Amino acid sequence: MARAASKKAAKKTVQRKVAKPAARKKLSAARTPPSRKAANTPRKSPSNGAVAGNKQRFTLHGVMTSGPTYTAALMLSLCRHPYSYIHVNLREGQHKQPDYLVKNRYGQVPTLRDGQMFLAQSSAIIEYLAETLKKFEGKTIVEKQRIREWLFWQWDKLAVPVFRLRARNRGLRQFGDEVRVMYDTEAKAALAVLEHELLRSDWIAAKRPTAADVGIYGVLRYAPEASIDISPYPHVVAWKKRFEALPGFGTPEQLLPMESRLL
């Protein structure tokens, strides 16, 4: 009996000795500082595919002669945010190819890529950039709504006559003088609305420049190419000069190369 008790005691001693390293390991892991744990944990790459500094976060697909492409590029430039640029050859029909239609269901330019997301329609793009980058955005619900209203308005009342007349002057559209006069009248009516608004404020949707100013400037920039004279609207002329003095402003030639540009 004494021998059996002695054997049992020895066995327990061995088990205790074996268990000690495991206990020490647990104790060591518990005492490991959080900073050391983090250092040993692999870092996940950003979900939007951006590199350090977001230098390649945005990629803009478009054409240098496109007003809507210029509007998107202008917003990025005013926000002082770098971006890659992919030239889309419209003459060769690149915008109608399956690989492009995956990015832009409408087969139009511009298209903006943000990580794995693709955005179309210039007004939607600049509104997204304003809210995402927190620049040129509305600060209140009222301001946000006013910005959206003006962006919808400019495509309904200003962009159509300006871009149709510009296309006619460039030989891309054909219509008679009667239609030309109709578009010219529509453009002047839109300019009168802008003039009235700018009588009361230096900027369009708020007391500071917002995405609404960017969107409307992106259209009005092409008024001379559409044979539309804005000189009878002095407040519009003054607003245009103020806008062109903003930091980050650039012309289409400065912002949009004829070839792709990757960062």
Legacy VTK file of the C-alpha trace (Angstrom):
# vtk DataFile Version 3.0
C-alpha trace
ASCII
DATASET POLYDATA
POINTS 263 float
0.000 0.000 0.000
2.861 2.354 0.828
4.482 1.591 -2.515
1.220 2.292 -4.400
0.792 5.608 -2.611
4.385 6.482 -3.426
3.845 5.726 -7.137
0.693 7.864 -7.246
2.501 10.786 -5.626
5.348 10.500 -8.138
2.889 10.431 -11.048
1.178 13.613 -9.817
4.546 15.331 -9.511
5.397 14.464 -13.148
1.996 15.752 -14.346
2.554 19.009 -12.512
5.972 19.410 -14.091
4.552 18.785 -17.596
1.726 21.238 -17.038
4.037 24.080 -16.022
5.311 25.026 -19.537
1.740 25.308 -20.867
0.767 27.465 -17.924
3.824 29.627 -18.474
2.885 30.033 -22.145
-0.608 31.218 -21.228
0.796 33.573 -18.625
3.331 34.929 -21.136
0.619 35.514 -23.737
-1.541 37.283 -21.188
1.344 39.566 -20.227
2.257 40.434 -23.851
1.736 44.202 -24.321
-0.990 45.168 -26.851
1.589 46.992 -28.976
3.619 43.785 -29.414
0.484 41.825 -30.280
-0.447 44.379 -32.931
3.048 44.269 -34.361
2.742 40.505 -34.860
-0.696 40.770 -36.504
-0.712 41.100 -40.344
-2.189 44.405 -41.516
-5.206 44.319 -43.788
-5.030 46.301 -47.006
-7.535 49.181 -47.386
-10.960 47.973 -48.503
-11.144 50.538 -51.299
-7.841 49.463 -52.808
-6.217 52.817 -52.039
-2.497 53.069 -51.450
-0.858 55.138 -48.723
-1.977 58.723 -48.968
-4.909 57.720 -51.244
-2.819 58.780 -54.237
-4.513 56.211 -56.441
-7.906 56.207 -54.802
-9.676 57.861 -57.731
-9.443 57.065 -61.431
-11.310 59.283 -63.890
-12.274 57.925 -67.310
-13.144 60.554 -69.890
-12.305 62.773 -72.844
-10.558 66.136 -72.806
-13.201 67.790 -75.009
-16.092 66.573 -72.846
-17.717 69.203 -70.644
-18.977 66.651 -68.099
-15.500 65.074 -67.895
-14.043 68.513 -67.249
-16.578 69.112 -64.468
-15.487 65.942 -62.656
-11.777 66.722 -63.143
-12.338 70.287 -61.957
-13.973 69.075 -58.751
-11.042 66.759 -58.019
-8.584 69.571 -58.703
-10.439 72.065 -56.501
-10.496 69.458 -53.729
-6.717 69.175 -54.238
-7.016 65.419 -54.587
-4.729 63.559 -57.026
-6.251 61.095 -59.468
-5.325 58.820 -62.327
-6.853 59.578 -65.713
-7.874 57.113 -68.433
-8.523 58.563 -71.893
-11.584 56.987 -73.542
-11.414 57.010 -77.345
-14.972 57.816 -78.398
-14.148 57.748 -82.114
-13.088 54.127 -81.809
-16.184 53.369 -79.751
-14.378 52.408 -76.560
-17.305 53.732 -74.523
-19.616 51.127 -76.090
-17.385 48.123 -75.467
-18.435 45.502 -72.876
-15.475 46.213 -70.581
-16.444 49.897 -70.388
-20.182 49.246 -70.083
-19.421 47.238 -66.947
-18.098 50.496 -65.465
-20.732 52.812 -66.954
-24.081 51.306 -67.948
-24.920 54.394 -70.008
-21.875 54.120 -72.274
-20.956 57.744 -71.590
-18.140 59.789 -70.102
-17.138 60.533 -67.440
-16.801 57.533 -65.168
-15.138 57.841 -61.781
-13.705 54.854 -59.992
-13.382 54.951 -56.218
-11.878 51.664 -55.106
-14.241 48.964 -56.369
-17.117 51.380 -57.031
-17.811 53.124 -60.342
-19.833 56.335 -60.568
-21.448 57.886 -63.644
-23.064 61.250 -64.473
-20.990 64.323 -63.657
-23.466 65.926 -61.246
-23.747 62.705 -59.251
-19.946 62.425 -59.274
-19.260 65.908 -57.943
-21.970 65.597 -55.301
-20.384 62.303 -54.198
-16.922 63.874 -54.087
-18.208 66.823 -52.063
-19.771 64.543 -49.457
-16.899 62.035 -49.425
-14.016 64.508 -49.285
-15.955 67.025 -47.154
-15.181 69.901 -49.509
-17.672 72.102 -51.365
-20.460 70.189 -49.611
-23.569 71.526 -47.945
-23.215 72.086 -44.206
-26.922 71.794 -43.431
-29.879 69.869 -44.828
-31.126 73.081 -46.442
-27.776 73.711 -48.154
-27.513 70.104 -49.330
-30.978 70.331 -50.840
-30.226 73.651 -52.548
-27.041 72.220 -54.061
-28.968 69.240 -55.408
-31.694 71.493 -56.828
-29.177 73.643 -58.685
-27.369 70.610 -60.073
-30.656 69.226 -61.405
-31.643 72.642 -62.728
-28.413 73.238 -64.624
-28.777 69.996 -66.580
-32.412 70.731 -67.321
-32.149 74.404 -68.273
-28.521 75.368 -68.947
-26.513 72.360 -70.117
-28.872 71.273 -72.894
-28.816 74.529 -74.904
-25.118 75.206 -74.250
-23.890 71.752 -75.214
-26.266 71.389 -78.201
-25.162 74.730 -79.652
-21.528 73.900 -78.985
-21.930 70.547 -80.745
-23.511 72.302 -83.744
-20.609 74.755 -83.964
-18.166 71.847 -83.871
-20.010 69.999 -86.622
-21.152 67.201 -84.330
-24.864 68.046 -84.601
-26.953 69.408 -87.415
-30.113 71.468 -87.033
-31.537 74.566 -88.664
-31.654 78.182 -87.554
-35.086 77.789 -86.019
-33.777 75.182 -83.572
-30.616 77.218 -83.009
-32.701 80.247 -82.007
-34.765 78.061 -79.670
-31.650 76.825 -77.855
-30.195 80.325 -77.738
-33.409 81.612 -76.156
-33.340 78.807 -73.583
-29.725 79.593 -72.683
-30.528 83.279 -72.185
-33.489 82.406 -69.969
-31.217 80.224 -67.809
-28.619 82.996 -67.601
-31.338 85.400 -66.448
-32.187 83.018 -63.583
-28.512 82.864 -62.591
-28.161 86.632 -62.798
-31.114 87.095 -60.451
-29.674 84.600 -57.958
-26.215 86.178 -58.012
-27.711 89.605 -57.322
-28.238 88.404 -53.761
-25.142 86.312 -53.142
-21.585 85.910 -54.414
-22.149 82.160 -54.742
-25.021 80.072 -55.979
-26.282 77.703 -53.272
-24.603 79.076 -50.142
-22.446 81.933 -48.864
-19.380 80.058 -50.107
-18.573 78.003 -53.213
-20.177 74.557 -53.307
-20.633 71.684 -55.732
-23.449 73.718 -57.307
-20.943 76.363 -58.429
-18.624 73.658 -59.771
-21.403 72.010 -61.775
-22.713 75.240 -63.261
-19.237 76.542 -64.084
-18.512 73.232 -65.834
-21.288 74.099 -68.285
-20.920 77.874 -68.498
-17.228 77.481 -69.311
-18.305 76.414 -72.818
-20.683 79.319 -73.496
-18.236 81.050 -75.898
-17.891 77.817 -77.912
-21.694 77.782 -78.159
-21.756 81.408 -79.410
-23.527 82.485 -76.218
-22.606 85.938 -74.924
-22.684 86.269 -71.127
-21.609 89.935 -71.021
-25.223 91.191 -70.627
-25.241 89.399 -67.255
-22.709 91.311 -65.093
-23.262 89.320 -61.904
-22.704 86.072 -63.799
-19.501 87.513 -65.278
-18.287 88.586 -61.805
-19.122 85.156 -60.358
-17.197 83.450 -63.167
-14.101 85.533 -62.335
-14.410 84.721 -58.626
-14.695 81.046 -59.414
-11.630 81.058 -61.665
-9.614 82.592 -58.809
-10.281 79.630 -56.486
-7.212 77.595 -55.411
-6.930 74.463 -57.517
-8.796 75.885 -60.502
-7.635 74.702 -63.906
-8.765 74.830 -67.515
-9.688 71.696 -69.493
-6.291 71.855 -71.194
-4.541 71.962 -67.820
-6.550 69.199 -66.173
-7.284 66.738 -68.977
-4.477 65.336 -71.135
-5.110 63.749 -74.520
-3.588 60.510 -73.230
-4.012 58.402 -70.116
-2.118 59.513 -67.026
-1.490 57.060 -64.208
-0.165 58.077 -60.802
LINES 1 264
263 0 1 2 3 4 5 6 7 8 9 10 11 12 13 14 15 16 17 18 19 20 21 22 23 24 25 26 27 28 29 30 31 32 33 34 35 36 37 38 39 40 41 42 43 44 45 46 47 48 49 50 51 52 53 54 55 56 57 58 59 60 61 62 63 64 65 66 67 68 69 70 71 72 73 74 75 76 77 78 79 80 81 82 83 84 85 86 87 88 89 90 91 92 93 94 95 96 97 98 99 100 101 102 103 104 105 106 107 108 109 110 111 112 113 114 115 116 117 118 119 120 121 122 123 124 125 126 127 128 129 130 131 132 133 134 135 136 137 138 139 140 141 142 143 144 145 146 147 148 149 150 151 152 153 154 155 156 157 158 159 160 161 162 163 164 165 166 167 168 169 170 171 172 173 174 175 176 177 178 179 180 181 182 183 184 185 186 187 188 189 190 191 192 193 194 195 196 197 198 199 200 201 202 203 204 205 206 207 208 209 210 211 212 213 214 215 216 217 218 219 220 221 222 223 224 225 226 227 228 229 230 231 232 233 234 235 236 237 238 239 240 241 242 243 244 245 246 247 248 249 250 251 252 253 254 255 256 257 258 259 260 261 262
